[in-house]
Amino acid sequence: MAWFTPYIAIDLGTVNVLVYTQGRGIVLQEPSVVAIQDDGDKTIIVEVGRAAKEMYGRTSDNLEVMRPLRDGVIADYFVTQGMLEYFINKVTGRFHLRRPVVMISVPYGVTSVERRAVREAALAAGAREVHIIPEPLAAAIGAGLPIGTPTGNMVVDIGGGSTEAAVISVNGIVCAESVRVAGVHLDEAIIAYVRKKFNLVIGEPTAEAIKIKIGAAIELDDEMEMQVQGRDQVAGLPKTITVRSSEVVEAMQEPLAAIVNVVRAVLAKTPPELASDIIDRGMALTGGGALLREIDTLLTRETGVPAYVADNPLACTALGAGKALAELPILQRSIPDL
């Protein structure tokens, strides 16, 4: 590796961006949220990351707070490029001697156009060289699965914008499926449920807080509840209600069923020899969605294959992409366009 060249890996997610640098590990974890202002001629980026997220739903009409990625892929090229530039400069320093070599994870099954958009955005943001790695492969490496061996390793990466299930053997993805249903869609399901049942309008940050504090994939033995504030749909006035964990479980049934179906679809396509390995080893759950209470129990019950949450599931993809940078020659034999 060239002297003074920064080697960094970026998990470019719909909800969070994590950055890994060689020798230092995970150095940055920020929401993938950008505050922008349109002055007529051009769009100006006002805030990025945590500062922008704090403005969400609290700004005037001339300031828009947005997620430049949707369902794991770029929805707004210019804003994504600005966000990447901000994070790369934050990690490497604005006046670095050499431009960094960057590894970026993308959802499995993205189109060649979507892959090219990610690569071009990273190059425009200041990268010298850009490598693209499928998220399930990066997540499996980060979860510590022995992907280089001729055994079946299954990973289910539940992110913010998409869920991916994959079986990996000898550094390659044998079979995989992706569905654009994940954490953000769970939040949207909670918003719709609260509006329908309680006539209460709540925003995305509130729905996310409900999911984190009392959300679960299946009914809990110990019921939890939470006070939720929002706007009454009928009276148009502020109102407080009490939401229970069983109601959150009910709200999220549809998107959770889609996640279960994508796991079943991969298991149905898995070669028999690898399927027996997966039954013995189980499937590793990674991504922010793996932090949802009892998600491992739900998947075990619905598929008959043991599921377990990986250590530090939120950071698995970034850690794996970082480790992949150090093993590029080996991985490129299995994945030529890495």
N, C-alpha and C positions, 0 to 999 in steps of 0.2 A: 504493500500500500504506500502511496506517495506521501512523503513527509509533509506535514502541515495541512493535508487535505482532509477536511471534516467528512466523516462518513456518518450519515444520519438516516434513520428510518422513520417514516410517518404513517401512522394509522389514520387515514383521512376518513373519518366517520360522519354520518349524518348529524349525530348529536354531540360527539366529542372528537377532538384531535389530540392524539398522543404522539410525542416525539421522543425517539430513542437516539442517543449518540454513543458511538463506540467508546468504551472506557469509562462511561459515566452512567449508562443505563437510561431509564426513563427520566427525562429532564423537564418535560412540559406536559401538562394535561389541562386543556382548556375547552370550553364549549365551542363548537363550530358555528358560531353566531356572529354576524357582522351588522353594525349599524351604518346605514348609508344615507347620504343626502343628495338629492338631485337638484343641481343649480341651473338646469336648462341645457347647457352645453355638454356637461359630463357628470358622471356619478362620482361623488367623493366619499371615500371610506372614512367614517368618523371614529368608530371604535371597533375593536376586534376582541373576540373571546369573552372572558368573564365580565368585563366592563360593559360589553354590548348586551350580554344576557340579562344583566340587571335592569336594562332599559326595556326589556321585552314587555309589550302591552302597556307601556307607561309613557309613550312619546307623543308629540304633536304630529300633525299631518305631514310636515315637511321633512320628518326623519323616519326612515323605515328600518325596522330591525328584522333581519331575515336569516334563514339558513341557506347558504349558497349550494348545499348538497341536498338532494332529495332521493330517498330510496337507495342511498349509498353511491349515487353517481352525481356528476356535476350538473346542476340546474342553471347556474349563472356563472359563465366562464370568467368574466372580468372580476367579479367579486371573489371567486375562489382563488384566482391568481393573486389578488391583493392580500387575501388571508394567508396563503402559503408564504408569500414574501415576508409578511409580518412575523410569522412563526419561525421561518428559517433564519431571519435576521436576529430574532430574539435569542435563538439557540447558539448561533455561530458568531454573533457580534456583527454590527453593521459594516465594520471595516476589516473583514477577514481577508487573509492573504490569498487563499485559494477558494474557488467556488466549490461547494460541497457535492459529493456523490450521494445521491438520494435513492432510497428504496421506498416505494409507496404501495400500500395494499389497496386492491380494488375487489369488489364483489365477484364471485365466480359467475361466469356466464355473461359478463358485460360485453357489449358489442365492440368491434374494433374501433369504431368512431369514439365511443366513450373512453376506451383505453388511451387513444391518441390525445383526447382532450386533457386527460390527467397528465400525460407525459409533457404535452406542450405547456400546460399551466405551470408545472414544476420548473421547466426550463426557463420560461419567462419570469418566474419568481426568483431566479438566480442559481439554479442547480447547474452543475457542469455536465453531469451524466445522470440519467434517470432509469431506474429498473422498476418494473411492475411485477408484483407478486399477488397471486390469488389469495383472498382473505382466509379461506379454510386452511390452506397450506401454512400460511404464516401463523395462524391460531394454533395449529397442531404442533408446530415447532416451539412456539411460546409456552404451550401447555406441557412441554417435556415429553411428547410422545415419540417413540423410536421409529420415526418415519423412514429412516434409511434402511431398515430391515425388511425382509420379504414377509412381513406379517400384516394383518389387517388392523389399521388404526382408524377409529371413527371420531370425528369432531363435529359438534353442532355449534355454530357461531351465531348467537342471537344478538345482533347489533341494534343500532337505532333505526336504520331504514330498511334492512333486509336480514333474513335468516338463511343461513347456508348450512347444509349438512353434507359431509364428504367422507369417503373412505379413501385412505391414503396408504400406499405401500411402495417401497423402494423409491422414495423421494417424488413420487408422482401421484396425481389424483386419479384413482381408478374409476370412481363414479361419484357424481355429486348432483345436487339439486339446489336451487335457490328460489326463494319466494320473497317478494318485496312487501313483507309483513314483519314488523319487529317492534321495538320499544315505542317509537312515535305512534304507531297504529294502536298500541295498547292505551296510550294516553288519549288518542282520539275516541276510542271506544268508551272510555270513562267519561269524557266530555258529553258524548251523545247520550249515555245512560243517565247521567245526572240531570241533563236537560229534559229528558223524556219522563223520568220518574218523579223528580222534585221541582220541575219548572224553573231550574236554576241554571244560569249561564256562568260557566267558569272558563278560565283560560288554560293554555297548555302548561304553564308553570305549576298551577294548582293541581291539575290532573296528574302531573309527574310526581308531585309531592304526595298525593293520595296513594299512587302506585308504590312508591318507595316506603312510605310509613305503614300502610295497612294492607297493601296488595298481596295476593297469593294466587298460585295457579290452581289450587284445589281448596276445598273448605278446611279451615283450621280448627283444631280442637279448642283452642282458646280464642274466642272472638275478640277482635280489636275494633275500636271505633275512633273517629276523628271529626273534629269540628271543621266544617268547610264554609268559607265565605264566598259569596258570588252575587250576581244581580238577578233578582226575581224577574222571570220572563213575562209575567202578567202585570205586576204592579210597576216594574221598572226600577225598584228600590233595592238597596243592599239587603241581603238576607243571610242568616247563618243556619246551616242544617247539620245533622249528625249522619255520617256515612259509616257503615259497618263493613268489615272485611268480606263477609259473605256476599254483600252487594257488589263489591269490587270484583270478586271472583265471577259473579254472574255477568258483569259488564264486559269482562275480557274473554268470554267463552269463544266467541267467533275467531278473533285473531289467534288465540292459543290453539284452536282446532287446526288452523292453517299451518302453524308451526309443527304440530304433531304430524300432519299429513306429509310435510316435506321430509321429515325423518323417515316415515314409513316408505315413502317413494324410493329413497336411497337404499334402505334395507332390502326392498324388493328387487333392486338391480344389482345387489352385491354378489359377486361370485361365491359359490358355496364354501370354498376353502377359507376365504377371508371372513365370511359370515361366522364361521365357527370361532375364529380368533376374536371377533367383536363380542360374541356372547361371553367368552372367557374374560376379556379385558374391560368390556363396557364401553360406553361412549362418553367422551369428555365434553362438557358444556363450557363455552367461553363467551365473551362479550358481556355487555352490561345487562342484557336480558337474563343471563344466567344467575343474576343476583335476586331475581324474583323468587320469593319464598315458595318452596315445594315444586319448583319447575322440574327438578330431577325426579321427584316422586311421580309427577304426572307423566313424564316421558317413559319412565320405567313401567308404569302401569299400562300405558297405551300401546307399547311396542314389545314388551316382554324382554327387553335388553336393558341391563343395568346402566343407569346414567349417574354421573357424578359431576360436581362442579369443580373445574380446575382451580388451582391456586391462582389468586389474583386474576380472575377472569377478564376484567376490564382491560388489563395491560397485555394479555396474551398475544394479540395480533401485532402490537408494536414491538414487543420483545422478540417475537418470532421473525418479524421483518428485519430487525437488527441483527439477529443471529444469521439470517439468510445472507446478509451482506458479506459476512466473514466466510461463508461457504458457497459463494457464487459459482466457482468452477464446477463443483460437484452437482449443484442444483441445475445448472444450465444444460447438463447432459440429459436430464429428464424434462426440463422445461426450456426449450430453445429460445423462446422470445422473452425470457426473464431479463 
